[in-house]
Structure formats: C-alpha cells, structure tokens
Amino acid sequence: MDERIDRLLSLAEQQHATIVEQGRQNAQQHATIVEQGRQIAQQAEHIGLLTQSVVLLLGEEMGVPVPDGDAAPEPQRTDMDGKPY
C-alpha cells in the first residue's frame, strides 16, 4: 500500500513540475510577443513619418507644397544667386 502512495505522490510531483515548466515557457513566449508588438508599432510609426516626408518632398518638387498642419506656407526658396527653385 505504501508503494502505491509513493508512486502516486511521485506522479503528482512530476505533473506539477511539468505544469510549472509549461507556465515558465508560456511567460517567456508572452514576453517575446509583447516585445515584437512594441517593435512593430515603432516600425509602423517610422513608416508613417517616412511616408509623410515623401509626400511633402514630392509636393515641393511638383511646385505644390503641402502645408504641414496649421503651419504657414514656407516662403519661396532661392539659390545663392537669388533664383527660385
């Protein structure tokens, strides 16, 4: 009878150790996913800023500057000889 109890106790301890290990692995996976989400959000922000910059530059290049929010339009740019560009 004692052997059966010892065997059951041993199995319960093994299951507990397995569950604890799975919990640790899940916590690591969660931390990795959270970090990846943070990186994706940061990259999305950078892509948005780059897209906005390209639109502004293309507008200037085509002679139709895009106003930046509520800012007043920039004065016409000139080179060192005073010629507009």
PEJOCOR-V637505 format. One record per helix or strand of 3 or more residues. SS is the DSSP state (~ for helix, > for strand). FROM is the first residue (numbers start at 1). LEN is the number of residues. If there is no record, write none. Layout:
# PEJOCOR-V637505
ss;from;len
SS;FROM;LEN
SS;FROM;LEN
This chain:
# PEJOCOR-V637505
ss;from;len
~;2;60
